[in-house]
């Protein structure tokens, strides 16, 4: 059984607030690099709490990618968000972090890349 640590609770709270902020930012288009709320100084292991909150909230792939990009950048892992689309016949759009499993962007042509914050 896992013990709920305060650092995981803080990471989860940050993820909830960051996802809400990203959804608001997306009303004006794709957010500029660095416009997503920076996470507080927490151990990198808190990422699992961030992912859990995003999945439970039903975050879109774009919201998830932008929030995780901010988390990873704060922990020294700069990764671009890639937004891709499929062909016109069966149009779909998807966003993922560059370097995710190759299946993340499989079948999608890169349309836009959001650089990691510096």
N, C-alpha and C positions, 0 to 999 in steps of 0.2 A: 504494500500500500504506500502511495506517495504522500509525503507530508507537504502541505501547502506552505511554501515559504513566502515571507513578506516580499522578497524581490520578485517572485513570480506574480504576486498580486499587483505590484507596482507596474510591472511590464504589461500585464493584462489591462490595467486601467489606462496606461499610455496608448495601447493598441486601440482601445475603444474610442478614446478621444481623437487619436490620429486619424482613424478611419472616418469618423464623423467630419473632421476638418477636411479631409481629402474629398469626400463627397461634395462638400460645399465649394471647394476650389474647382471641382470639375464642372460646376455650373458655368464657369467662365472659360472653359477649354482645358487643355492639358496643363497642369501646373508647371511652373518654372522649376528647374532644379534647385533644391534647397528650400522650397516653400512648404514642405511637409514638416510638421512639428518634430523637432529633434527629441529622441528619447532621453530620459534621465540617465545618469551614469549607472548602469546596471551590468552584471555579468552577461556575457554573450549567451549563456545557457537559458536566459529568459526568453529567447526566440521562440521556444516551444509554446510558451504562454501567449505570445503574440499571434502565432499561427492558429492556436486554438480559438482565440477570441475572433479572429477574422473568419474562420470557418463557421463558428457558431452563429455569427451575425449574418452569414450569407453574403459576405463582401464579394463584389464583382472581381473579376480577374485583374482589372486595372487598379481598383482600390487596393487590393491585396498586394500587387506588385509595387505600388508606390509606397505603401507603408513598410513593407519588408525592405525596400531599397533604403529608406531612411534608417531603419534598424541596422541593416548590414553596414551602411556607410559609417554609422556611429561606432561600429566595432571593427573598423579598419578594412572592410571588404566593399570596395566601390564596384557597383554593378549597374549597368544601364538597364532601364526598362525598355522593352521592345514591344511595339504594338504592330500586329500583323493582321492581314486580311486574306480571305480565300478568294477564289474566282467569282465572277458575277453570277454564274449559274446557281451556285449554292453559297451565297454570300454569308460570311461569318467574320467576326473580328475577335481577337484574343490578345491579351497582354501577359507578358512573362518577364522574368529577370534573366538577363543574358548570363549564360552559364548554367541555367537550370537543366534538368534532364533533357536530352535531345528531343524527346517526344513532346515537350511543352510547346514548341513552335512548329512541330511537324505539320506540313500541309498549309502553312501560312507564309505569305510573302511579307517581308518587313516593309512597313509603311512609314513608321515614325520611331525614333529612338530618343528616349529622355535620359540625358547623361546623369550619372550619379553626382550628388552634391559634393563639392570640394572640401 
